[in-house]
């Protein structure tokens, strides 16, 4: 969605859901180039993406596809706003939902 702000830059807001059973490499190979393409074309606009990516950002150091996802997002100047676990149970904690 593109929002027009008469007092400032336009904004693009998107949402993404990656089903947990979807192959992570396929998602990264198909989604991330599209994201970069949009970001390059719309570089003068504020850009937000929210979603359930199902990549645990706590595992960027230990899981290749999570690292690839995080690197691609940050290379498009998209930084996570949620950095603490969003799902906590007795055995683990994850950060899989983000803005």
HUFEN-V333243 format. One record per pair of residues at least 4 apart in sequence whose ideal C-beta (glycine too) atoms are under 7 Angstrom apart, sorted by the first residue. I is the first residue (numbers start at 0). J is the second residue. D is the distance in whole Angstrom. If there is no record, write none. Layout:
BEGIN
i-><I:I>
j-><J:J>
d-><D:D>
END
This chain:
BEGIN
i-><0:1:1:2:2:2:3:4:4:4:8:8:8:9:10:10:10:11:11:11:12:13:14:14:15:15:15:16:16:17:17:17:17:19:21:21:22:23:23:24:24:25:26:27:27:27:27:27:30:31:31:32:33:34:34:34:35:35:36:37:38:38:38:41:46:47:48:49:50:51:51:52:52:52:53:54:54:54:55:55:55:55:56:56:56:56:56:57:57:57:58:58:59:59:59:62:63:64:65:66:67:68:69:70:71:72:73:73:79:80:80:81:81:81:81:81:82:84:84:84:85:85:85:85:86:86:86:87>
j-><12:9:11:9:10:12:9:8:9:10:43:44:45:44:44:45:47:41:44:46:47:48:49:50:48:50:52:50:51:21:26:52:53:53:25:26:26:27:64:28:64:29:30:31:64:67:68:71:34:35:71:36:37:38:71:75:39:75:40:41:42:46:75:46:77:98:77:98:97:95:96:68:95:97:95:65:68:95:65:93:94:95:65:69:79:94:97:92:93:94:62:65:65:66:69:66:67:68:69:70:71:72:73:74:75:77:77:78:97:97:98:85:94:96:97:98:94:92:93:94:93:94:95:96:92:93:95:92>
d-><5:6:5:6:4:7:6:7:6:7:6:6:5:5:6:4:7:6:5:5:5:5:5:5:6:4:6:6:5:5:5:5:5:5:7:6:7:6:4:6:6:6:5:5:6:5:6:7:6:7:4:6:6:6:7:6:6:6:7:6:7:6:4:7:7:7:6:4:7:6:5:7:6:6:5:5:5:7:6:4:6:5:7:6:6:4:7:7:6:5:4:5:5:5:5:7:6:6:6:6:6:6:6:6:7:4:7:6:5:7:5:6:6:7:5:6:7:4:6:6:7:6:7:5:7:5:7:5>
END
